[in-house]
Amino acid sequence: MAGRPRSRAALAALEAERAAAALANGDAPQPDTFSTPVRTSVANPAPSIYDRTYDRALLAEWWREHVAEIERTGAERREMLASTGAHSNLIYAKFVKVFGMQGLPSDLIATLLEMSEADLQSYYGAEYLAGSAEVMSLVTANVIRMATSGNDRVAAKVAVEYLNRRGGEEWRAPAQKLEVSDDRKPKAGVIDSSALTWQQRAQLREIILSATGKGVTGLVGAAVESEADTDSEA
């Protein structure tokens, strides 16, 4: 946050990061000429960059500062919106357009502006679409610049990706068919009862009865009874 003095924890974190980067590059760490040194002593040595407790303290300090910044920004936004008149007005329109450029969905924007989503769409729907369109135009222009550049190292990759999405079917990459098979469990086979003799069907019926304790119904039971009647008549 610009204009705010650095806290001791933030200064220590900055020096620790620079020292780690210097050690990784094989260079001796250089002191931070823009910060005050951290006081050390035998009883209170400088915290190590590998000290997890110290890392948690830095994270807590960073989180507190950012939460305070979020709350301050929200208070300023609410104060600004409270001074506006009835819808529609330029202040709300500006907020909606900026949030639209950032890609926030309309329901979240309505929550931030403390209004209903229906009112947002009714009064500021054009600004929401304009913000999204403007940032899309900027990104697209940058992509085209990279794709058509003769000096950019990723020009070919960006060009192929652009044509893949905008060039039609002839430029689209072929779809890859992924087949997944599970060989962990053997699949149970299906018994074709029409290929069994009457004796085999009767045995199958007895096996099912003993396994389930229930009567055999359906195709197997009907087939066994029909075969038994035929054989008895014969």
Contacts in CASP RR format, 6 or more apart in sequence:
PFRMAT RR
TARGET T0000
AUTHOR 0000-0000-0000
METHOD contacts of the structure
MODEL  1
MAGRPRSRAALAALEAERAAAALANGDAPQPDTFSTPVRTSVANPAPSIY
DRTYDRALLAEWWREHVAEIERTGAERREMLASTGAHSNLIYAKFVKVFG
MQGLPSDLIATLLEMSEADLQSYYGAEYLAGSAEVMSLVTANVIRMATSG
NDRVAAKVAVEYLNRRGGEEWRAPAQKLEVSDDRKPKAGVIDSSALTWQQ
RAQLREIILSATGKGVTGLVGAAVESEADTDSEA
1 65 0 8 1.000
1 69 0 8 1.000
6 14 0 8 1.000
6 35 0 8 1.000
7 61 0 8 1.000
7 65 0 8 1.000
8 38 0 8 1.000
9 57 0 8 1.000
9 58 0 8 1.000
9 61 0 8 1.000
10 58 0 8 1.000
10 61 0 8 1.000
10 62 0 8 1.000
11 32 0 8 1.000
11 35 0 8 1.000
11 36 0 8 1.000
11 38 0 8 1.000
12 38 0 8 1.000
12 46 0 8 1.000
12 47 0 8 1.000
12 54 0 8 1.000
12 58 0 8 1.000
13 58 0 8 1.000
14 32 0 8 1.000
14 35 0 8 1.000
15 29 0 8 1.000
15 31 0 8 1.000
15 32 0 8 1.000
15 35 0 8 1.000
15 38 0 8 1.000
16 49 0 8 1.000
17 49 0 8 1.000
18 29 0 8 1.000
18 30 0 8 1.000
18 32 0 8 1.000
19 29 0 8 1.000
19 49 0 8 1.000
20 49 0 8 1.000
22 28 0 8 1.000
22 29 0 8 1.000
22 30 0 8 1.000
23 29 0 8 1.000
31 37 0 8 1.000
38 46 0 8 1.000
40 46 0 8 1.000
47 54 0 8 1.000
48 54 0 8 1.000
77 95 0 8 1.000
77 112 0 8 1.000
78 114 0 8 1.000
80 91 0 8 1.000
81 91 0 8 1.000
81 92 0 8 1.000
81 95 0 8 1.000
81 113 0 8 1.000
81 114 0 8 1.000
83 91 0 8 1.000
84 91 0 8 1.000
84 92 0 8 1.000
87 115 0 8 1.000
87 119 0 8 1.000
87 123 0 8 1.000
87 124 0 8 1.000
88 123 0 8 1.000
88 124 0 8 1.000
92 113 0 8 1.000
92 115 0 8 1.000
92 123 0 8 1.000
92 124 0 8 1.000
93 124 0 8 1.000
93 127 0 8 1.000
94 127 0 8 1.000
95 109 0 8 1.000
95 112 0 8 1.000
95 113 0 8 1.000
96 109 0 8 1.000
96 113 0 8 1.000
96 120 0 8 1.000
96 124 0 8 1.000
96 125 0 8 1.000
96 127 0 8 1.000
96 128 0 8 1.000
97 124 0 8 1.000
97 127 0 8 1.000
97 128 0 8 1.000
97 130 0 8 1.000
97 131 0 8 1.000
98 131 0 8 1.000
99 108 0 8 1.000
99 109 0 8 1.000
99 112 0 8 1.000
99 128 0 8 1.000
100 109 0 8 1.000
100 128 0 8 1.000
100 131 0 8 1.000
100 132 0 8 1.000
100 135 0 8 1.000
101 131 0 8 1.000
101 132 0 8 1.000
101 134 0 8 1.000
101 135 0 8 1.000
102 135 0 8 1.000
103 132 0 8 1.000
103 135 0 8 1.000
104 112 0 8 1.000
106 117 0 8 1.000
106 120 0 8 1.000
106 121 0 8 1.000
106 128 0 8 1.000
107 117 0 8 1.000
109 120 0 8 1.000
109 128 0 8 1.000
110 116 0 8 1.000
110 117 0 8 1.000
110 119 0 8 1.000
110 120 0 8 1.000
113 120 0 8 1.000
120 128 0 8 1.000
121 128 0 8 1.000
143 158 0 8 1.000
143 162 0 8 1.000
144 162 0 8 1.000
146 152 0 8 1.000
146 154 0 8 1.000
146 155 0 8 1.000
146 158 0 8 1.000
147 155 0 8 1.000
147 158 0 8 1.000
147 159 0 8 1.000
147 162 0 8 1.000
148 155 0 8 1.000
148 159 0 8 1.000
149 155 0 8 1.000
152 158 0 8 1.000
163 171 0 8 1.000
164 171 0 8 1.000
164 172 0 8 1.000
164 173 0 8 1.000
191 204 0 8 1.000
193 201 0 8 1.000
193 204 0 8 1.000
193 219 0 8 1.000
193 220 0 8 1.000
193 223 0 8 1.000
194 223 0 8 1.000
196 204 0 8 1.000
198 224 0 8 1.000
198 227 0 8 1.000
198 228 0 8 1.000
198 231 0 8 1.000
201 220 0 8 1.000
201 223 0 8 1.000
201 224 0 8 1.000
201 227 0 8 1.000
202 224 0 8 1.000
202 228 0 8 1.000
204 220 0 8 1.000
204 224 0 8 1.000
205 216 0 8 1.000
205 220 0 8 1.000
205 221 0 8 1.000
205 224 0 8 1.000
208 215 0 8 1.000
208 216 0 8 1.000
208 220 0 8 1.000
209 215 0 8 1.000
209 216 0 8 1.000
216 224 0 8 1.000
END
